[in-house]
Each structure stands twice: as C-alpha cells, then as structure tokens.
Amino acid sequence: MGLEIMDDVRRDYIYNLVRRGKREDGRGFQDYREIKVEKGIIKKAEGSARVKIGNTEVLVGVKLEPGEPFPDSPDKGVIITNAELVPLASPEFEPGPPNEDSVQLARVVDRGIRGSEAIDLSKLCIEEGEKVWIVFIDIHVLDNDGNLVDAAALGAIASLLNLRMPAERYGLSGEGEEMIPLQDKPVAVTMVDIGGEILVDPNYNEEKAAVSGLTVISNTDGTISGMQKYGREGLKEEKVSEMVEMGIEKADELRQRFL
C-alpha cells in the first residue's frame, strides 16, 4: 500500500472517529494531552525548559550576549528566535538549513513574545546606540507527535521566566546578575477543524486529517498577541470567533498550571 493511500485511510479513520464524537486517544475535543514542563535543565543557558505534550517533546534554551542594536531602535534590546527540527524527531524532518516549517515555528513563537511585549526591551539597553543585550531563543524539537507550536511557545515563556543578564561574564558589571522580569506570559493554543468540530491540541494524525487550523496566542488579560492560520481551507468568521474564545480560555488554564 502506497504512502498516499495509507494517509487517506488514516485521514478517513480520524474523520469518522470525530463524527462519532471520539478522538484517537480517547480525549475530549477540548482536552490537552498530558503536559510536563521542566525548567532550568540547561545549566549554561540563561534560561531553559523542556516541554512534553503527549509524545511531542521540545527543548528551549535562552542565551544572552551583548551586541549592536538595530538602527531604528538604538535604546532597545534584540530578540532572535530560531527553531531546529531535529531529523530524529520525525521522518519528515531533514538535515540542513532551516526550512519553511522551522521558520514558521520560530516566527509564531516570536510573534507571541513580541506582540505581548513580554520582555521590556528598553531594559536590555547597555549603551544607547552602541551596545544592547541580544536574547537568543533556540527551540529544538526532539519528538514530533503534533502541535509543536504550543509546546515551543510554552517552553519559550517557561525559559524566560527566570532570565538573568550575565553581566559579570562579559565584564559589564560587578554587581551580579540582574533578573529581567516578564511583563506578560503569552500562551499559544492550537485548534483544528475536522468535520466541523474544533479539536484542541491536535496530535500528528489529527493535524494531517484537518482541513484547517488556528493558533491563538493570548496574554494574561485575555488580549491577543498573535494568530496563525493553517490548512488548505478557510475558516468562517463565526468559527474563528469560537476558536479565539476557546483559545483564550484554554491559555488561562495552561498559564495557571505551568507558568
């Protein structure tokens, strides 16, 4: 049986399950898989976290280094977010430079952090126009069983929660490491549309079966800091509204449990 035929069979199986009000792993439509968040596991990083959502596993490390500011923001620090899709994490991932999927993953996580203004970039200024702190957020996908965005976004915020400026290491201060408090905790919630039903936290097979999906990144006060649409079909306005409301509600649950 060819791969395309196998994919079609699996897609039909998922679709028919949903039509009967069921999911492949027995969850309710609005339920997440089991989530585990482990912080501070990379000792040489300024912040780190490993996040597991079901069998999906992501490792995030944050490093700070002094560098030059952008010309249009001379008194603000810089955030650079990268994602690496480790080939061992999925047969679909290939070695080499970042591809479209890794770029999109990094971009969505970055958008939530910037849109929420979680980090006060003005506090990362060392010398205006000359030197600022550059925050490198590196996402490493260790195992992909769907919904990488939520795992990566949760890992990024968990890593940033106890972020400190390594001033002494770079000879910039003799007063220890100043902590950078987060101004917000944006949380991403991804949903897919299968057979007209909204499923939260899609696993790998559900992602493949879905005709469309939406990631909603919301802040502590319920405002939206980012959204990303997926899939080959559009979403009606009422469906988007329903997803946004659901995404904000689920984000608040995740925030209270893990951040």
N, C-alpha and C positions, 0 to 999 in steps of 0.2 A: 504494500500500500504506500503510495507516494506521500510526501510530507504535506502537500496541499490538501489531499483527501483526508489525512489524519487531522489537520487543522479544522477542516469543515466539520468532521464528525465531532470533534471536541467542542466546537462552537455551538453546534446544534444541541449537544448534551447540556451545556451550560444554559443555553436559552430555554430549553424545555424544563430544566430544574426551576429556573426563575419563574416561569409561567405557572408552576405548581406551588409557588411561594417558598421555595427552598434555595439554599446555596450549597455549593460543592462540599464545603467543610462544616455544614450544619449551623452556621451563624445566622442571626437575623440580618435583614437588609441594612440596618443602621449600626451594626456591631463591628468593632475592630477585632482583628486577631489579637492574640496575647502580645503585649508590648513590654519590652525590657529596656531600660535606659541606665547605662553605667558611665559615670562621669570620671574625668581625671585619670584615664588609663594610659596616656602617653606622657611620661614624666618630663620629657624635654620640650614639650609644647606648652604654650601659654594657656591653652585650654583644649580639652578633648572630650569626646564621648563616643560610646558605641551604642547603637540603637538596633534593636531587633523588633520587627513587626511580623509575627508569624515566623516564616523561614527567610524573610528578607532581612539582610544584615548590612549595616552601613557604619563605617568608621569615619569620624570627622576630627581633624586636628586644626588648631588655630595657632599661627605664629605671628609675632610682631617684629618688624625690622624698621629702622629709620630709613627714610628715602625722601625724594623730592615730591612736593605737592603738584597737583595739576595747576596749570597757569590760571584757569578761571576760578579756582578755589584755593588761593595761597595760604589760607589760615585753617584748612581742614585736612584731616587725615584721609587715607585712601583705603577702600575695601576691594580686595581682589578674590573672587570666588572661582574655584576650579573643581571639576569632578573627573574622577578616573573610574572607568568601567573595567574592572579587573577581569581579564578573559576567563579566569577560573570561576567567576561568579555566574556566568551564563554562556551557553553555546552561541548566543547571538553576539557576544562581545568579542571584538578582535583587537589584537595588539596594534600599537601605532599611535599616531597623534589623535587628539580629541576629535570625535565625530559629532554629527548633528545631535545625537541623543545625549551625549555627555555635556555638550554646550548648552542644550536646553535645560537639563537638570540643574546645572550651575546657575543659569540665568534666572530660573524660577526661584530658587533658594535666595539668591542675591536680591531679587526684586522685593521679596518679603522683608528682608532686613533693612533695605534702603527705604522702602515705602513706609515702614513703620517708624523710621528714624530710631531704631532700637539702640544704635550707638550714636552718641553725640560726637560727631566728627571734629567739632571745634576743640574738644578736649584732647585730641590727638595731635595738636599742633605743638611742635618743639620750638621752631623759629620761623615766623611767618615768611612765606615766600622762599624759604631755604630748606627746611627740614621738618618732616612730619612722620608720624608713625603710619606704616602700611600694615594693614590687617590682612593676612593671607588665610583664607578659609579653604581647606583642602578636604574634599569629600572622596572617600574611597568605598566603592560598592564591593562588598565581599561576597554577597549571595543575593541573587535577584529572584524573588518569587512574587513580583508585582508591587506596585505602589512605592517606588523608590523616592518619589518627591516628599511624601510625608515623613519617611524615615530620615532622609537627608536634612530636611528643614528642622525637624525636631532635634537632630544631632547637632546642627549648627548652633541653635539657640542654647542648648544644654552646654555646649563647649564655650560659648561666650559669657555664660552667667558668672564665672569667676575669673574673667580675663584680667590680667595684670600687665602693666608696662614693664618690660625687662630693662629698666633704665641702667642699673648698675652694670649689666653685661656689656652695654655699649658705652660705658663711661660718661653717661649723661646726668647721673645723679648719685649722690652718696646716701640717699635717704630711703633706700629700699625700693620695693615695687609698689607703685600706686595702682590701686584697683580701679577698673573702669566699670562703673555701674551701668546696667542696661536701662534704657528709658521705657522699653516695652518688650513684650515677649510674643512676637508673631508666631502663629501656628498654622500649618498647612493641613487642609483636609481635602482629600481627593475622592471624587464620586464618579461613577459611570452609569450610563443609561443602557439597560438591557431589557428589551421587551417592554419599554415604557416605565420600568421600575428603576428607582435610584438605589444603587448599591454603594455603601461607604467602604473604603479601604479594599479596593479590588485586588485579588491575587492575580498571579500571572495569567491563568486561563481566563479569568473574567475580563482582564484587560484586552485579551485577544478577541473575546466574544463581543465586547461592547461596540456599539456604533458611534458613541461619543462619550466624552467625559469632561469634567471640570475640576480644577483645583482652586479652592478658595483659601486665601491666606488672610486671616483676620487678627486684629490686635486685641489687647486686654479690654478695651472699651467697646468692642464689637464693631469697630470700623474696619474697612477692607484696605489692606496694603498691597494686594496683588491678586490676579486671577490668571489662569491659563486654561484655554480650551483645547481639547484633544478630539481625535476621531475624524471619520470621513463624512459624518452627517452633522447638520446644525442642531441647535437647541432652541426650542421655543422660549419666548420671554417668560412665560409662567413657570417653565421647567427650570430656567436659570434662577428665578426668584426663589423657588423651592430649594434648590441646591445651595444657594447663598445662605438662606436661613438655617438650613441643616448644617452647613459647614461652620457657621459661627457657633452654633450650639455645641457641636462635637469638639471644636477647637477649645472652647472653655473647659470642657471635661478633661481633655488631654493636658491643658495648661495646669489645672489644679492637681492633677495626679502626678505629673512628671517634671514640672518646672518650678 
